[in-house]
Amino acid sequence: MPSVKRVESKCSYPIECGRDIACDCLSKQVKSMASDHPVKVAVVTDKEVNGLHHTRFISELEALGINPTVIMIDGRQSSKNFDVVMDVFERLMDISFCNEDLLVGWGGGSILDVTAFVASTFLGGLHYCLVPTSLLGMLESAEADTAYLNYMSHKDCVSVACRPDSVIMDVEFLTTLPDAFLKNGYAQIIQYGMLDQITLLNRLVTHADMFITIDECYLAKSRIEQQNKRAFDLGKQLKEAILEHFRFLRYSEGEALAFAMAALNPSETLFKLYDLLGFPRKLEGVSKDSLLRRISKDIAPYKDEVPVILASGNGSIVEKTMTCAEAMLFFSEKLDVICEDR
């Protein structure tokens, strides 16, 4: 069996990372489950992931004696809703799925959210395992203790606490991941670098082994959380303003986060990295004033105690409280870096 590394994490469940490990790890988990009947396995995924990796995952599971029921759903963020959850419920009912069986989420963040939501609510709770196929899923969804759904076009407004039996991160799935999805993960690594050590970004420059990079990211996340658990809000106000304006249609979540990081800590070195990774340098199709209006609306509930995270990439994290006027001036200056209409 290929080498497997147990990722250091705050979670009580195991997070395993390696190359070509998904089927073997999942097979071992099924065999370890005590049951009076053969354990059924149902895999929730989407047509893109299944089309790319069916032979490497589903067919290999079948060769190992596991014959999973594949439940295909829409993997887009906009389809992460109750209708999709109900469809999965129906399929599980059709195969008489029970608490002693194993549900597997195989895909990107939306697939993992739907799987975790279903497993946490169906029949009072199911055993489930997550197999992320996107870089962002490996970096963030693997440690998520909450599953989110959208409701009536509102993003992530319904949630439930969740806890998988395990997470299996097979970096081979990343070899066919489209650049647009890889960039979401790259932007998250850039944020970790800003909050912990900027040298982490060298791994993106040199296209270092993602197996090691993911492990280093988890170590960085642990150090960041020890300093300030709210540190991951770095750039949140800027990112959310961009996403809200374009409604996810022009810029991805990763691109919005990358814009926020550039606005907060601009440097020619960072922009050269953006050119290398395919991130845009300047926002198009929106004025600075439009974004400021959105930020003003978002920070208004804080009155004159607006929390703003600052970091410089040397491990120093500062949470500064600003008045609304100070915050608006601060964000106005930062938007000058990324907006075309300065």
C-alpha positions as CSV (number, residue, x, y, z in Angstrom):
1,M,0.0,0.0,0.0
2,P,1.3,3.5,-0.8
3,S,2.6,5.6,2.1
4,V,0.0,7.4,4.1
5,K,0.6,10.4,6.4
6,R,-1.7,11.2,9.3
7,V,-2.1,15.0,9.1
8,E,-1.8,16.9,12.3
9,S,-5.1,18.5,13.0
10,K,-7.4,19.8,15.7
11,C,-9.9,17.2,14.8
12,S,-10.5,14.0,16.8
13,Y,-11.1,11.9,13.6
14,P,-8.2,10.8,11.4
15,I,-7.2,12.9,8.3
16,E,-5.0,10.8,6.1
17,C,-3.0,12.2,3.1
18,G,-1.0,10.4,0.4
19,R,-0.8,9.5,-3.2
20,D,-3.0,6.7,-4.7
21,I,-4.4,5.9,-1.2
22,A,-8.2,6.5,-1.5
23,C,-9.4,3.0,-2.3
24,D,-7.1,1.1,0.1
25,C,-7.9,3.5,3.0
26,L,-11.6,3.3,2.3
27,S,-11.5,-0.5,2.0
28,K,-9.7,-0.8,5.4
29,Q,-12.4,1.4,6.9
30,V,-15.2,-0.7,5.6
31,K,-13.5,-3.9,6.9
32,S,-13.1,-2.3,10.3
33,M,-16.8,-1.6,10.7
34,A,-18.5,-4.1,12.9
35,S,-21.8,-5.1,11.5
36,D,-24.2,-8.1,11.5
37,H,-24.7,-7.6,7.7
38,P,-22.4,-6.7,4.8
39,V,-21.7,-3.0,4.9
40,K,-23.3,-1.0,2.1
41,V,-21.3,1.8,0.7
42,A,-23.0,4.8,-1.1
43,V,-20.8,7.4,-2.8
44,V,-22.2,10.9,-3.3
45,T,-20.4,12.7,-6.2
46,D,-21.0,14.6,-9.4
47,K,-20.7,13.7,-13.1
48,E,-17.5,15.7,-13.5
49,V,-15.6,13.9,-10.8
50,N,-17.1,10.5,-11.7
51,G,-16.2,11.1,-15.3
52,L,-12.6,11.9,-14.6
53,H,-11.9,9.3,-11.9
54,H,-14.5,6.5,-12.2
55,T,-11.9,3.9,-13.3
56,R,-9.4,5.0,-10.6
57,F,-11.9,5.0,-7.7
58,I,-15.2,3.2,-8.3
59,S,-13.8,0.4,-10.4
60,E,-10.9,-0.1,-8.0
61,L,-13.4,-0.3,-5.1
62,E,-15.3,-3.0,-7.0
63,A,-12.1,-4.9,-7.6
64,L,-11.5,-4.8,-3.8
65,G,-14.9,-6.4,-3.2
66,I,-16.8,-3.2,-2.5
67,N,-19.7,-2.5,-4.8
68,P,-20.8,1.1,-4.1
69,T,-24.0,2.7,-5.0
70,V,-23.1,5.9,-6.8
71,I,-25.4,8.8,-6.1
72,M,-24.9,11.6,-8.7
73,I,-25.9,15.1,-7.8
74,D,-25.2,18.6,-9.1
75,G,-21.8,19.7,-7.6
76,R,-22.2,23.4,-8.2
77,Q,-22.3,25.8,-5.2
78,S,-25.7,27.1,-6.3
79,S,-27.2,23.6,-6.1
80,K,-26.2,23.0,-2.5
81,N,-29.8,23.0,-1.2
82,F,-32.6,21.0,0.4
83,D,-33.8,19.7,-3.0
84,V,-30.5,17.9,-3.5
85,V,-30.4,16.6,0.1
86,M,-33.9,15.2,-0.4
87,D,-32.8,13.5,-3.6
88,V,-30.0,11.8,-1.7
89,F,-32.4,10.8,1.1
90,E,-34.6,9.1,-1.5
91,R,-31.8,7.2,-3.0
92,L,-30.7,5.9,0.4
93,M,-34.2,4.9,1.2
94,D,-34.3,2.9,-2.1
95,I,-31.3,0.8,-1.1
96,S,-32.5,0.4,2.5
97,F,-29.4,2.2,3.8
98,C,-29.0,2.0,7.6
99,N,-26.9,3.3,10.5
100,E,-24.4,0.5,10.1
101,D,-23.6,1.4,6.5
102,L,-21.1,3.9,5.2
103,L,-21.8,7.1,3.2
104,V,-18.9,8.6,1.2
105,G,-18.6,12.2,-0.1
106,W,-16.3,12.2,-3.1
107,G,-15.8,15.6,-4.8
108,G,-15.3,19.3,-4.1
109,G,-16.6,21.4,-1.3
110,S,-20.3,21.4,-2.3
111,I,-20.3,17.6,-2.5
112,L,-18.7,17.3,0.9
113,D,-21.2,19.7,2.5
114,V,-24.2,17.9,1.1
115,T,-22.7,14.5,2.2
116,A,-22.0,15.8,5.7
117,F,-25.5,17.3,5.9
118,V,-27.2,14.1,4.8
119,A,-25.0,11.9,7.1
120,S,-25.7,14.2,10.1
121,T,-29.5,14.2,9.7
122,F,-30.6,10.9,8.0
123,L,-31.8,8.2,10.4
124,G,-30.4,10.3,13.3
125,G,-26.9,10.1,11.9
126,L,-24.8,7.9,9.6
127,H,-21.2,6.7,9.4
128,Y,-19.5,8.8,6.7
129,C,-16.1,9.4,5.1
130,L,-15.0,12.4,3.0
131,V,-12.8,12.0,0.0
132,P,-12.1,15.6,-1.2
133,T,-10.9,15.9,-4.8
134,S,-10.2,19.7,-4.8
135,L,-7.3,21.5,-3.2
136,L,-9.6,23.8,-1.3
137,G,-11.6,20.8,-0.1
138,M,-8.4,19.2,1.2
139,L,-7.3,22.4,3.0
140,E,-10.6,23.5,4.5
141,S,-13.5,21.0,4.2
142,A,-11.4,18.3,5.8
143,E,-11.5,20.1,9.1
144,A,-15.0,21.5,8.9
145,D,-17.2,20.8,11.9
146,T,-20.3,22.3,10.3
147,A,-22.1,21.5,7.0
148,Y,-23.8,24.3,5.2
149,L,-26.7,24.5,2.7
150,N,-28.0,27.5,0.7
151,Y,-31.6,28.5,1.1
152,M,-33.7,30.8,-1.3
153,S,-30.5,32.1,-3.0
154,H,-28.9,32.9,0.4
155,K,-25.5,31.3,0.7
156,D,-24.7,28.9,3.6
157,C,-27.5,30.1,5.8
158,V,-28.6,26.6,6.9
159,S,-26.1,24.5,9.0
160,V,-25.7,21.4,11.1
161,A,-22.9,20.2,13.3
162,C,-21.1,17.3,11.7
163,R,-18.2,14.8,12.4
164,P,-17.0,12.4,9.8
165,D,-15.5,9.0,10.7
166,S,-12.4,9.9,8.6
167,V,-11.1,12.1,5.8
168,I,-9.0,10.6,3.0
169,M,-6.9,13.1,0.9
170,D,-5.5,11.6,-2.2
171,V,-3.4,14.2,-4.0
172,E,-3.6,12.2,-7.3
173,F,-7.1,13.6,-7.7
174,L,-5.5,17.1,-8.1
175,T,-3.6,16.1,-11.2
176,T,-6.8,16.6,-13.4
177,L,-8.3,19.5,-11.4
178,P,-9.1,22.4,-13.7
179,D,-7.0,25.5,-13.1
180,A,-10.0,27.5,-12.0
181,F,-10.6,25.2,-9.1
182,L,-6.9,24.9,-8.3
183,K,-6.8,28.7,-7.9
184,N,-9.3,28.5,-5.0
185,G,-6.8,26.3,-3.1
186,Y,-3.9,28.5,-4.1
187,A,-5.6,31.6,-2.7
188,Q,-6.2,29.8,0.6
189,I,-2.5,28.9,0.7
190,I,-1.6,32.6,0.1
191,Q,-3.8,33.6,3.0
192,Y,-2.0,31.0,5.2
193,G,1.3,32.5,4.1
194,M,0.2,36.0,5.0
195,L,-0.9,34.9,8.4
196,D,2.0,32.6,9.2
197,Q,5.2,32.6,7.1
198,I,5.4,34.2,3.7
199,T,8.0,31.5,2.7
200,L,5.0,29.1,2.4
201,L,4.3,30.8,-1.0
202,N,7.7,29.5,-2.3
203,R,6.0,26.1,-2.6
204,L,3.6,27.6,-5.2
205,V,6.4,29.3,-7.1
206,T,8.4,26.0,-7.4
207,H,5.3,23.8,-7.9
208,A,6.4,21.7,-5.0
209,D,5.0,18.3,-4.1
210,M,1.4,19.0,-3.0
211,F,1.5,16.1,-0.6
212,I,4.1,18.0,1.5
213,T,2.6,21.4,0.8
214,I,-0.8,20.3,2.3
215,D,1.0,19.0,5.4
216,E,2.8,22.3,5.8
217,C,-0.5,24.2,5.4
218,Y,-2.0,22.2,8.3
219,L,1.0,23.0,10.5
220,A,0.6,26.7,9.6
221,K,-3.1,26.6,10.3
222,S,-2.4,25.1,13.8
223,R,0.1,28.0,14.6
224,I,-2.4,30.6,13.3
225,E,-5.2,29.2,15.4
226,Q,-3.0,29.3,18.5
227,Q,-2.5,33.0,18.0
228,N,-6.0,34.0,17.1
229,K,-8.9,31.8,15.9
230,R,-10.4,34.8,14.2
231,A,-7.3,35.4,12.1
232,F,-8.7,33.6,9.1
233,D,-11.1,36.6,8.7
234,L,-8.1,38.4,7.2
235,G,-9.5,40.1,4.1
236,K,-13.0,38.9,4.8
237,Q,-14.7,42.3,4.3
238,L,-13.0,42.9,0.9
239,K,-13.6,39.3,-0.3
240,E,-17.3,39.4,0.6
241,A,-17.8,42.7,-1.0
242,I,-16.4,41.4,-4.3
243,L,-18.4,38.2,-4.2
244,E,-21.6,40.0,-3.2
245,H,-21.3,42.5,-6.1
246,F,-20.7,39.9,-8.8
247,R,-22.8,37.2,-7.2
248,F,-20.0,34.6,-7.9
249,L,-20.5,35.1,-11.6
250,R,-17.3,36.9,-12.6
251,Y,-14.8,36.1,-10.0
252,S,-14.4,32.9,-8.0
253,E,-14.1,32.7,-4.2
254,G,-10.4,32.1,-4.6
255,E,-9.9,35.1,-6.9
256,A,-11.9,37.3,-4.5
257,L,-9.7,36.1,-1.6
258,A,-6.5,36.7,-3.8
259,F,-7.7,40.3,-4.5
260,A,-8.2,40.9,-0.7
261,M,-4.7,39.5,0.1
262,A,-3.1,41.8,-2.6
263,A,-5.0,44.8,-1.3
264,L,-3.8,44.2,2.3
265,N,-0.2,43.4,1.5
266,P,0.7,44.6,-2.0
267,S,4.2,43.8,-3.3
268,E,5.7,43.2,-6.7
269,T,6.8,39.8,-5.6
270,L,3.2,38.8,-4.8
271,F,1.9,40.2,-8.1
272,K,4.6,38.1,-10.0
273,L,3.2,35.1,-8.2
274,Y,-0.3,36.1,-9.3
275,D,0.9,36.2,-12.9
276,L,2.4,32.8,-12.5
277,L,-0.7,31.3,-11.1
278,G,-3.2,33.1,-13.4
279,F,-4.8,35.5,-10.9
280,P,-5.9,38.9,-12.1
281,R,-4.2,42.0,-10.7
282,K,-7.0,44.5,-11.1
283,L,-10.8,44.3,-10.6
284,E,-12.9,44.9,-13.7
285,G,-16.5,45.8,-13.9
286,V,-17.0,47.5,-10.5
287,S,-16.1,50.8,-9.1
288,K,-14.4,51.4,-5.8
289,D,-17.4,53.4,-4.5
290,S,-19.7,50.4,-5.2
291,L,-17.5,48.1,-3.1
292,L,-17.2,50.7,-0.3
293,R,-21.0,50.9,-0.1
294,R,-21.2,47.1,0.4
295,I,-18.5,47.2,3.0
296,S,-20.2,50.1,4.8
297,K,-23.4,48.0,5.0
298,D,-21.6,44.9,6.2
299,I,-19.7,46.7,9.0
300,A,-22.6,48.9,10.1
301,P,-23.8,46.4,12.8
302,Y,-20.5,46.7,14.5
303,K,-21.1,50.4,15.2
304,D,-17.8,51.9,16.2
305,E,-16.0,48.6,17.1
306,V,-15.2,47.1,13.7
307,P,-12.7,44.2,14.0
308,V,-10.0,44.2,11.3
309,I,-7.3,41.5,11.0
310,L,-3.8,42.7,10.0
311,A,-0.9,40.4,9.1
312,S,2.4,40.9,7.3
313,G,3.6,37.4,6.6
314,N,6.1,37.1,9.5
315,G,3.8,35.3,11.9
316,S,2.6,38.5,13.6
317,I,-1.2,38.8,13.6
318,V,-3.0,41.8,15.0
319,E,-6.7,42.2,15.5
320,K,-7.4,46.0,15.5
321,T,-10.7,47.6,16.5
322,M,-11.6,50.6,14.4
323,T,-14.4,53.1,14.3
324,C,-16.6,52.8,11.2
325,A,-15.0,56.0,9.8
326,E,-11.5,54.6,10.4
327,A,-12.5,51.3,8.8
328,M,-14.0,53.0,5.7
329,L,-10.8,55.1,5.3
330,F,-8.7,51.9,5.7
331,F,-10.6,49.9,3.2
332,S,-10.7,52.9,0.7
333,E,-6.9,53.0,0.8
334,K,-6.6,49.2,0.3
335,L,-9.1,49.2,-2.6
336,D,-6.9,51.7,-4.5
337,V,-4.4,48.8,-5.0
338,I,-6.9,46.5,-6.8
339,C,-9.5,48.9,-8.4
340,E,-8.9,50.4,-11.8
341,D,-10.7,53.6,-11.1
342,R,-8.3,55.0,-8.5
